[in-house]
């Protein structure tokens, strides 16, 4: 497996997932609050989701289900979930090493584009809170009313590559989910998996991550970012 710091140093641009690598945006109970907000919007329209969607703490799963089975309700469900994301973005704490990595990449002249299945607005709220907007080239969030284009669909990653102005083979994606690794492979981008548990590390490796790290601090401490 490739060394993560070497891979970062050799990349002309970084595509960075948000929830996890930058901040745990939706920790419990914020995740359930967002899912409940989406479900309440569904209920207001008279929709009855199946048990797995009715009990999940994953608001993105609620959005995906709505897009497939209740598309006329999607705008209200997404808006409710986005409002919950914004609420969490106003209080969530940084992932150790994430801000230092953004600063180091900026100093090295390496463009960073945030690529997330969360909406762009809460991401910008968080970055603004911490004075980080100047460290990123742009933000590619969840395509409104198009949950089918969320990762692992390559749509958002391809948009991010255009914003960064680099070819796929010259970029690296850092993410903490299997879908991040899957979308990187689909878009021909190398990937660094961020795993906070041994099980997640195994999952990311099996998904095809080019490198796996247990802490974002590792990229700051060992990477020269030349």
C-alpha positions in Angstrom: 0.0 0.0 0.0 1.2 3.5 -0.9 2.6 5.8 1.9 -0.1 8.4 2.6 2.3 11.3 3.0 4.1 10.5 -0.2 0.8 10.3 -2.1 -0.2 13.6 -0.7 3.1 15.2 -1.6 2.9 13.9 -5.2 -0.6 15.2 -5.8 -1.3 18.5 -7.5 -4.7 18.9 -5.8 -6.6 17.5 -2.9 -10.3 16.6 -2.9 -11.4 16.5 0.7 -14.5 14.9 2.2 -16.0 17.0 5.0 -17.9 15.0 7.6 -15.1 13.1 9.3 -11.8 14.3 7.8 -12.5 18.0 8.6 -15.1 17.8 11.4 -17.5 15.2 12.8 -20.4 17.2 11.4 -23.2 14.8 12.5 -22.2 13.1 15.7 -25.0 11.6 17.9 -27.5 12.9 18.6 -27.2 15.5 15.7 -27.4 12.7 13.2 -30.7 11.4 14.5 -32.0 15.0 14.8 -31.3 15.5 11.0 -32.9 12.2 10.1 -36.0 13.0 12.2 -36.2 16.4 10.5 -36.3 14.7 7.2 -38.9 12.2 8.4 -41.1 15.0 9.8 -41.1 16.6 6.4 -42.2 13.3 4.8 -44.9 12.8 7.4 -46.2 16.3 6.7 -46.8 15.1 3.1 -48.4 11.9 4.2 -45.5 9.6 3.2 -44.8 6.5 5.2 -41.2 5.2 4.8 -40.3 1.6 5.5 -39.0 0.6 8.9 -35.3 0.9 8.0 -35.8 4.5 6.9 -38.2 5.2 9.8 -35.5 4.2 12.3 -32.2 5.2 10.7 -30.0 7.9 12.1 -28.6 8.5 8.6 -30.4 11.6 7.1 -28.7 10.9 3.8 -30.5 7.6 3.6 -33.8 9.5 4.2 -32.9 11.8 1.4 -32.0 9.0 -1.0 -35.3 7.1 -0.2 -37.3 10.2 -0.8 -35.7 10.9 -4.1 -36.6 7.4 -5.3 -40.0 6.8 -3.7 -41.5 10.3 -2.9 -39.7 12.7 -5.3 -42.5 15.3 -5.0 -41.6 15.6 -1.2 -37.8 15.9 -1.9 -37.4 19.6 -1.7 -39.0 19.9 1.8 -37.1 16.9 3.0 -33.7 18.2 1.8 -34.4 21.7 3.2 -35.2 20.2 6.6 -32.0 18.1 6.6 -29.9 21.0 5.4 -31.2 23.2 8.2 -30.2 20.4 10.7 -26.7 20.3 9.1 -26.4 24.1 9.4 -27.3 23.9 13.1 -24.7 21.2 13.7 -22.1 23.2 11.7 -22.4 26.0 14.1 -21.2 23.9 17.0 -19.2 20.9 15.8 -15.5 20.6 16.7 -12.5 20.2 14.3 -11.0 16.8 13.6 -7.5 16.9 15.1 -5.0 17.9 12.4 -7.6 19.0 9.8 -7.1 22.7 10.1 -3.3 22.4 10.2 -3.5 20.3 7.0 -5.6 22.9 5.2 -3.2 25.6 6.3 -0.2 23.6 5.1 -1.8 22.8 1.7 -2.6 26.4 1.2 1.0 27.5 2.1 2.2 24.9 -0.4 -0.1 26.2 -3.1 -2.0 23.0 -3.4 -5.6 23.6 -4.3 -8.2 22.0 -2.0 -11.8 21.4 -3.0 -14.3 20.1 -0.4 -16.4 17.3 -1.9 -19.3 16.2 0.3 -22.7 14.5 0.4 -23.6 17.2 2.9 -25.1 20.5 1.5 -22.6 23.2 0.6 -24.1 25.8 2.9 -23.3 24.1 6.3 -19.8 23.4 5.0 -19.3 27.1 4.3 -20.8 28.0 7.7 -18.2 25.8 9.4 -15.3 27.1 7.3 -16.4 30.6 8.0 -16.6 30.0 11.7 -13.0 29.0 11.7 -11.6 31.4 9.1 -10.8 28.6 6.7 -12.6 29.8 3.5 -9.4 31.2 2.1 -7.8 27.7 2.4 -10.2 26.0 -0.1 -10.6 26.6 -3.8 -14.4 25.8 -3.6 -17.0 23.5 -2.1 -19.0 20.9 -4.0 -21.9 19.8 -1.8 -24.9 17.6 -2.3 -26.6 18.4 -5.6 -30.0 19.8 -4.6 -32.9 17.6 -5.6 -30.5 15.0 -7.2 -29.6 12.5 -4.5 -28.8 10.1 -7.3 -25.7 12.2 -8.0 -24.3 12.0 -4.5 -21.1 10.0 -3.9 -20.4 7.2 -4.9 -21.6 8.7 -8.2 -18.6 10.5 -9.7 -20.5 13.7 -10.6 -19.3 15.7 -7.6 -15.7 14.5 -7.9 -15.6 15.4 -11.6 -16.9 18.9 -10.7 -14.2 19.2 -8.1 -11.5 18.3 -10.5 -12.7 21.0 -12.9 -12.6 23.5 -10.0 -9.1 22.4 -9.0 -8.0 22.6 -12.6 -6.2 19.2 -12.6 -6.5 15.9 -14.3 -7.9 12.9 -12.3 -4.5 11.2 -12.1 -2.9 14.3 -10.5 -5.4 14.5 -7.6 -6.0 12.6 -4.4 -9.2 12.2 -2.5 -9.2 12.0 1.3 -12.3 10.4 2.8 -13.6 8.3 5.6 -16.3 6.2 4.0 -16.4 3.3 1.5 -18.3 5.5 -0.9 -15.4 7.9 -0.9 -13.1 5.2 -2.0 -15.6 3.9 -4.5 -16.1 7.3 -6.1 -12.3 7.9 -6.3 -11.9 4.6 -8.2 -14.8 5.5 -10.5 -13.3 8.8 -11.3 -9.7 7.5 -11.6 -8.5 9.5 -8.6 -6.1 8.1 -6.0 -7.4 7.9 -2.5 -6.4 8.2 1.2 -8.8 6.5 3.6 -9.2 8.1 7.0 -10.2 5.4 9.5 -10.8 6.0 13.2 -11.4 2.3 13.9 -9.7 -0.9 12.8 -12.9 -2.2 11.2 -13.2 1.0 9.1 -9.6 0.7 8.1 -10.2 -2.8 6.9 -13.3 -1.7 5.0 -11.4 1.1 3.3 -8.6 -1.1 2.3 -10.9 -3.7 0.9 -12.7 -1.0 -1.1 -9.4 -0.2 -2.8 -7.9 2.8 -0.9 -4.4 3.6 -2.0 -3.4 4.5 1.6 -5.1 4.5 4.9 -4.4 6.7 7.9 -5.8 6.6 11.5 -5.3 10.3 12.2 -5.3 13.4 10.0 -2.3 14.5 12.1 -0.2 11.9 10.3 -0.5 13.9 7.1 0.6 17.1 8.8 3.4 15.6 10.8 5.0 13.4 8.1 4.1 15.3 4.9 6.6 17.9 3.7 3.9 19.2 1.3 6.6 20.4 -1.1 
